[in-house]
Each structure stands twice: as C-alpha cells, then as structure tokens.
C-alpha cells in the first residue's frame, strides 16, 4: 500500500497558496486548511504539570525567566 502526501503550491511574495499551481488564490487559506487536515492535535497526558525548559534568562524587571514547552498539565496566570 502506497502512502501519499498532499502538495500546496504558492508564493509568499504574491500572498497566495493553492492545491493547484495553475490556479492562484487570493489568500493562504488552502495552506492553513491542509495543516488542520493533516497535522494531528497534540496528545496531552494526565498528571502533574510538566514543562521541558529549553532556555533560562534573567531580567532585573521581572526576575528569572524560563522558556520551554509544556508537556503535561496546564499553566494558570496568578491574579494577584
């Protein structure tokens, strides 16, 4: 069984995307539609909040800054 893939053609300079290179559109909607159709939603596991930190920084205004990807759980902004 052969596995196929979809193509999207376009021009960033002229702001168009299409599934047929001969038919230009007036937007990039075909690209976004293809992403929604073919890229699966992330699977969020249950459990304690878990974040993979990829970068650490410090600001004299805000203090310590950690940048990363949330693997599990959710982050809620403190209202105080």
C-alpha positions in Angstrom: 0.0 0.0 0.0 1.5 3.3 -1.1 1.3 6.3 1.3 0.7 9.6 -0.5 1.1 13.2 0.6 -0.6 16.4 -0.3 1.0 19.4 -2.0 0.4 23.1 -1.6 1.8 25.5 -4.1 2.2 29.2 -3.5 4.1 32.4 -3.5 4.9 34.2 -0.3 5.9 37.3 -2.3 2.4 37.4 -4.0 0.5 36.2 -0.9 -1.3 33.1 -2.4 -1.5 29.4 -1.8 -3.4 26.7 -3.7 -3.6 22.9 -4.2 -3.3 23.5 -8.0 -0.3 25.5 -9.1 -2.2 26.8 -12.2 -5.0 28.3 -10.1 -3.8 31.2 -7.9 -6.0 32.2 -4.9 -6.3 35.4 -3.0 -5.2 34.0 0.4 -3.1 31.5 2.2 -6.2 29.6 3.5 -5.5 26.4 1.5 -2.2 26.0 3.4 -3.9 26.5 6.7 -6.7 24.1 5.8 -4.2 21.5 4.8 -2.3 21.9 8.2 -5.6 21.4 10.1 -6.5 18.4 8.0 -3.2 16.5 8.1 -1.4 17.6 11.3 -2.8 15.7 14.4 -3.7 17.5 17.6 -1.2 17.2 20.4 -1.9 14.4 23.0 -1.8 15.9 26.4 -1.2 13.3 29.1 -2.8 13.4 32.5 -0.8 14.1 35.7 1.2 16.8 37.3 2.2 19.8 35.3 5.4 19.1 33.4 7.5 21.6 31.4 10.7 21.0 29.4 12.8 24.1 30.0 14.9 25.0 26.9 16.3 28.4 27.9 16.9 30.3 31.2 17.3 34.0 31.4 17.2 36.8 34.0 15.6 40.3 33.8 16.1 42.9 36.5 12.5 43.9 36.0 10.7 40.5 36.1 13.4 38.2 37.7 14.0 34.7 36.5 12.6 33.7 33.1 12.2 30.1 31.9 11.3 29.4 28.3 10.1 25.9 27.4 7.4 23.6 26.2 4.5 22.4 28.3 4.4 18.6 28.1 1.6 17.9 30.5 -1.0 19.8 32.6 -1.8 23.5 32.3 -0.4 26.8 33.5 -2.7 29.3 35.1 -1.8 33.0 35.5 -1.9 34.2 39.1 -4.4 37.1 39.5 -2.5 38.7 42.4 
